[in-house]
């Protein structure tokens, strides 16, 4: 059994390294626009998750997974009912009286026959700002916790989800792949413990990469959630030009059917609202971040 486990781990690591090469090939094949010309884009991903990350996850995950379960609870029965159809009883209003419920005192004496309803298929992309300013006010800690909750929430409801972070290294863009749509070793939840505050943020390249990956998905509903604490700020990428780049990316991929949500968690909310307009979400209280992110997904499940 030990040898089998070692062989499986080695095989997973090899497959992860192959996937990382494919992700970097994909990153090199994307046209990021003139404003990013000559800027290298590199995807990084932990191939073999070590025990330290597993221990860190186990230390902090219990209350986060409890929140995820609570957020799922209100949906699970609704999803079962919609998929199954059949008779729905205990309604306050309706056209049909339920003779067996006439003795009730709460007025819930109606029923209806519901047709089976297919839930719209959905895919979610989460992109986290990992700029240095994310270390302020525990923003990065809240972003990491929210990623863990949203990932568990989507996984439990069979919603494909990818989780990326982005920052810069020198003049280049670094993309951190924490969770991919298809997991090889089932360890993506542990990879998210590496979410950290790092350097600058060249948002446009990262946003286009994740949007491009999401646009290839076959699901009917595609949601891209960006969590950021400020406007773009990197060498040669700031101000009006950078903002126009982000607005252009949003409009381009919205035409391709992607719904954008920009969750602003820092003091620079006005700038993020100016950039993303009707896609802006104000997160004043960081404790509400996971609830608001999952509420975006829940709202479109009910469509």
C-alpha positions as CSV (number, residue, x, y, z in Angstrom):
1,X,0.0,0.0,0.0
2,X,2.9,2.4,0.8
3,X,4.5,1.7,-2.6
4,X,1.2,2.2,-4.3
5,X,0.7,5.5,-2.5
6,X,4.3,6.6,-3.5
7,X,3.7,5.6,-7.1
8,X,0.4,7.5,-7.2
9,X,2.0,10.6,-5.7
10,X,4.8,10.5,-8.3
11,X,2.3,10.1,-11.1
12,X,0.2,13.0,-9.9
13,X,3.3,15.2,-9.6
14,X,4.3,14.3,-13.2
15,X,0.8,15.1,-14.5
16,X,0.8,18.4,-12.6
17,X,4.2,19.4,-14.1
18,X,2.8,18.6,-17.6
19,X,-0.3,20.7,-16.8
20,X,1.9,23.6,-15.7
21,X,3.8,23.5,-19.0
22,X,0.5,23.5,-20.8
23,X,-0.7,26.5,-18.8
24,X,2.4,28.4,-19.5
25,X,2.1,27.5,-23.2
26,X,-1.5,28.9,-23.1
27,X,-0.3,32.0,-21.3
28,X,2.3,32.6,-24.1
29,X,-0.3,32.2,-26.8
30,X,-2.7,34.9,-25.5
31,X,-2.6,38.4,-27.1
32,X,-2.6,40.8,-24.1
33,X,-2.7,44.0,-26.1
34,X,-0.2,46.8,-26.7
35,X,0.0,48.0,-23.1
36,X,1.4,44.6,-22.1
37,X,3.7,44.2,-25.1
38,X,7.1,42.7,-24.0
39,X,5.8,41.8,-20.5
40,X,6.5,38.2,-19.7
41,X,3.6,36.2,-18.2
42,X,4.4,33.2,-16.0
43,X,2.1,30.6,-14.4
44,X,3.2,29.1,-11.2
45,X,1.6,26.1,-9.5
46,X,2.7,23.8,-6.7
47,X,3.2,20.4,-8.3
48,X,3.6,18.3,-5.0
49,X,1.7,19.6,-2.0
50,X,3.8,19.2,1.1
51,X,2.5,18.3,4.6
52,X,3.1,21.8,5.9
53,X,0.3,23.2,3.7
54,X,-2.0,20.3,4.7
55,X,-1.4,20.9,8.4
56,X,-2.0,24.7,7.9
57,X,-5.3,23.9,6.1
58,X,-6.4,21.5,8.8
59,X,-5.6,24.0,11.5
60,X,-7.9,26.8,10.0
61,X,-10.5,25.0,7.8
62,X,-13.1,23.7,10.3
63,X,-14.9,27.1,10.9
64,X,-14.6,28.0,7.2
65,X,-16.2,24.7,6.1
66,X,-18.9,25.2,8.6
67,X,-19.7,28.5,7.0
68,X,-19.7,26.8,3.6
69,X,-22.2,24.1,4.8
70,X,-24.5,26.8,6.2
71,X,-24.5,28.6,2.9
72,X,-25.2,25.4,1.1
73,X,-28.0,24.3,3.4
74,X,-30.6,26.7,2.0
75,X,-29.9,25.5,-1.5
76,X,-29.6,21.8,-1.3
77,X,-33.3,21.0,-0.9
78,X,-34.3,23.6,-3.4
79,X,-31.9,22.0,-6.0
80,X,-33.3,18.6,-5.3
81,X,-36.9,19.8,-5.7
82,X,-36.1,21.6,-8.9
83,X,-34.3,18.6,-10.4
84,X,-37.0,16.1,-9.2
85,X,-40.2,18.2,-9.7
86,X,-43.3,16.5,-8.3
87,X,-45.8,17.8,-5.7
88,X,-44.8,20.8,-3.5
89,X,-46.9,21.2,-0.4
90,X,-47.2,23.6,2.5
91,X,-47.6,26.7,0.3
92,X,-49.2,29.9,1.5
93,X,-50.9,30.7,-1.8
94,X,-51.9,28.6,-4.8
95,X,-54.8,27.2,-6.9
96,X,-55.0,23.8,-5.3
97,X,-56.0,23.0,-1.7
98,X,-54.3,20.2,0.1
99,X,-57.0,18.4,1.9
100,X,-54.5,16.8,4.3
101,X,-53.3,20.2,5.4
102,X,-56.6,21.9,6.2
103,X,-56.1,21.3,9.9
104,X,-53.0,23.5,9.9
105,X,-53.2,26.9,11.7
106,X,-50.5,28.6,9.7
107,X,-52.4,28.9,6.4
108,X,-50.0,26.7,4.5
109,X,-52.8,24.6,2.9
110,X,-52.0,24.9,-0.8
111,X,-49.9,22.7,-3.1
112,X,-48.7,22.7,-6.7
113,X,-47.4,20.2,-9.2
114,X,-43.9,21.3,-10.3
115,X,-42.3,20.1,-13.5
116,X,-38.7,18.9,-13.3
117,X,-36.3,21.8,-13.9
118,X,-32.7,21.6,-15.0
119,X,-30.4,23.9,-13.1
120,X,-28.3,26.1,-15.4
121,X,-24.8,24.7,-15.7
122,X,-22.3,27.1,-14.2
123,X,-18.5,27.6,-14.0
124,X,-16.8,30.1,-11.7
125,X,-13.4,31.8,-11.9
126,X,-12.0,33.5,-8.8
127,X,-9.0,35.9,-9.3
128,X,-7.3,37.3,-6.2
129,X,-5.2,40.4,-6.1
130,X,-1.9,39.4,-4.3
131,X,-0.3,42.9,-4.4
132,X,1.8,44.0,-1.4
133,X,-1.0,46.2,0.0
134,X,-3.1,43.0,0.6
135,X,-1.1,42.5,3.8
136,X,-2.9,45.6,5.3
137,X,-5.7,45.0,7.6
138,X,-5.6,41.2,7.2
139,X,-7.1,41.6,3.7
140,X,-5.1,38.6,2.3
141,X,-6.2,36.4,5.2
142,X,-9.8,37.2,4.5
143,X,-9.3,36.7,0.8
144,X,-7.7,33.3,1.4
145,X,-10.5,32.3,3.8
146,X,-13.1,33.4,1.2
147,X,-11.4,31.4,-1.5
148,X,-11.5,28.3,0.7
149,X,-15.2,28.8,1.5
150,X,-16.2,29.5,-2.1
151,X,-14.2,26.5,-3.4
152,X,-15.8,24.1,-0.9
153,X,-19.2,25.6,-1.7
154,X,-18.9,25.1,-5.4
155,X,-17.3,21.7,-5.1
156,X,-20.1,20.5,-2.9
157,X,-22.7,21.7,-5.5
158,X,-20.7,20.2,-8.4
159,X,-20.0,23.7,-9.8
160,X,-16.6,23.8,-11.6
161,X,-14.3,26.4,-10.1
162,X,-10.8,27.8,-10.8
163,X,-8.9,29.9,-8.3
164,X,-6.0,32.1,-9.3
165,X,-3.9,34.8,-7.7
166,X,-1.7,37.4,-9.5
167,X,1.2,39.7,-8.7
168,X,4.4,40.8,-10.4
169,X,8.0,39.7,-10.4
170,X,10.3,42.4,-11.8
171,X,8.7,43.6,-15.0
172,X,6.8,40.3,-15.5
173,X,3.4,39.1,-14.4
174,X,3.1,36.1,-12.1
175,X,-0.1,34.0,-12.1
176,X,-0.6,31.5,-9.3
177,X,-2.8,28.5,-10.1
178,X,-4.4,27.4,-6.8
179,X,-7.4,25.4,-8.1
180,X,-8.1,24.2,-11.7
181,X,-11.5,23.1,-13.1
182,X,-10.3,19.5,-13.2
183,X,-8.3,18.4,-10.2
184,X,-5.6,15.7,-10.6
185,X,-4.6,15.0,-7.1
186,X,-7.6,16.5,-5.2
187,X,-5.2,18.7,-3.3
188,X,-6.2,22.1,-4.6
189,X,-7.8,23.1,-1.3
190,X,-4.3,22.8,0.3
191,X,-2.7,24.8,-2.4
192,X,-4.8,27.8,-1.5
193,X,-2.9,28.1,1.8
194,X,-0.1,29.6,-0.3
195,X,-2.3,32.7,-1.1
196,X,-0.1,35.7,0.0
197,X,0.5,39.4,-0.4
198,X,3.4,39.7,-2.8
199,X,4.4,42.6,-5.1
200,X,2.6,44.9,-7.6
201,X,-0.5,44.2,-9.6
202,X,-0.7,44.3,-13.4
203,X,-4.4,43.3,-13.4
204,X,-5.1,43.4,-17.1
205,X,-2.9,40.5,-18.1
206,X,-4.1,38.3,-15.2
207,X,-7.7,39.2,-15.9
208,X,-7.5,38.3,-19.5
209,X,-5.8,35.0,-18.8
210,X,-8.5,33.9,-16.4
211,X,-11.3,35.2,-18.6
212,X,-9.8,33.4,-21.6
213,X,-9.8,30.1,-19.6
214,X,-13.3,30.6,-18.4
215,X,-14.6,31.5,-21.9
216,X,-13.6,28.0,-23.1
217,X,-15.9,26.3,-20.7
218,X,-19.1,24.7,-22.0
219,X,-21.3,25.8,-19.1
220,X,-24.2,28.1,-19.8
221,X,-23.4,30.5,-17.0
222,X,-19.8,31.8,-16.5
223,X,-18.9,34.0,-13.6
224,X,-15.6,35.7,-13.1
225,X,-15.0,37.2,-9.6
226,X,-12.1,39.6,-9.0
227,X,-11.2,40.4,-5.5
228,X,-9.0,43.5,-5.3
229,X,-8.0,46.2,-2.8
230,X,-7.0,48.9,-5.3
231,X,-6.5,50.1,-8.8
232,X,-3.7,48.7,-11.1
233,X,-0.2,49.7,-10.1
234,X,2.8,48.2,-11.7
235,X,5.8,49.4,-13.7
236,X,4.4,51.0,-16.9
237,X,0.8,50.0,-16.0
238,X,-1.2,52.6,-14.0
239,X,-3.5,55.5,-14.3
240,X,-6.0,56.1,-17.2
241,X,-4.3,53.7,-19.7
242,X,-4.5,50.8,-17.2
243,X,-8.1,51.6,-16.4
244,X,-9.1,51.7,-20.0
245,X,-7.4,48.3,-20.5
246,X,-9.4,46.7,-17.8
247,X,-12.7,48.3,-19.0
248,X,-11.9,46.9,-22.5
249,X,-11.3,43.4,-21.2
250,X,-14.5,43.4,-19.2
251,X,-16.5,44.6,-22.3
252,X,-14.8,42.1,-24.6
253,X,-15.5,39.0,-22.5
254,X,-18.9,40.2,-21.4
255,X,-19.8,39.9,-25.1
256,X,-18.6,36.3,-24.9
257,X,-21.0,35.6,-22.1
258,X,-18.9,36.1,-19.0
259,X,-20.4,37.9,-16.0
260,X,-17.9,40.1,-14.1
261,X,-18.0,40.8,-10.4
262,X,-15.3,43.1,-9.0
263,X,-15.3,42.9,-5.2
264,X,-13.5,45.9,-3.7
265,X,-12.1,45.2,-0.2
266,X,-9.7,48.2,0.3
267,X,-9.8,51.9,0.7
268,X,-9.6,52.5,-3.0
269,X,-13.2,51.5,-3.7
270,X,-14.1,54.5,-5.8
271,X,-11.3,53.7,-8.3
272,X,-12.5,50.1,-8.7
273,X,-16.1,51.3,-9.1
274,X,-15.0,53.7,-11.7
275,X,-13.2,51.0,-13.7
276,X,-15.8,48.2,-13.4
277,X,-19.1,50.2,-13.2
278,X,-22.1,48.0,-12.8
279,X,-19.9,45.0,-12.0
280,X,-18.6,46.7,-8.8
281,X,-19.3,45.1,-5.4
282,X,-18.5,47.1,-2.2
283,X,-17.1,44.9,0.6
284,X,-16.9,47.3,3.5
285,X,-17.0,44.6,6.2
286,X,-14.4,41.9,5.3
287,X,-16.3,39.4,7.4
288,X,-19.1,39.6,4.8
289,X,-16.7,38.7,1.9
290,X,-17.4,35.0,1.7
291,X,-21.2,35.5,2.1
292,X,-21.3,38.1,-0.7
293,X,-19.2,36.0,-3.0
294,X,-21.3,32.9,-2.5
295,X,-24.5,34.9,-2.9
296,X,-23.4,35.8,-6.4
297,X,-23.3,32.1,-7.3
298,X,-26.5,31.4,-5.4
299,X,-28.3,34.2,-7.3
300,X,-27.5,32.6,-10.6
301,X,-28.3,29.1,-9.5
302,X,-31.9,30.3,-8.9
303,X,-32.2,31.5,-12.5
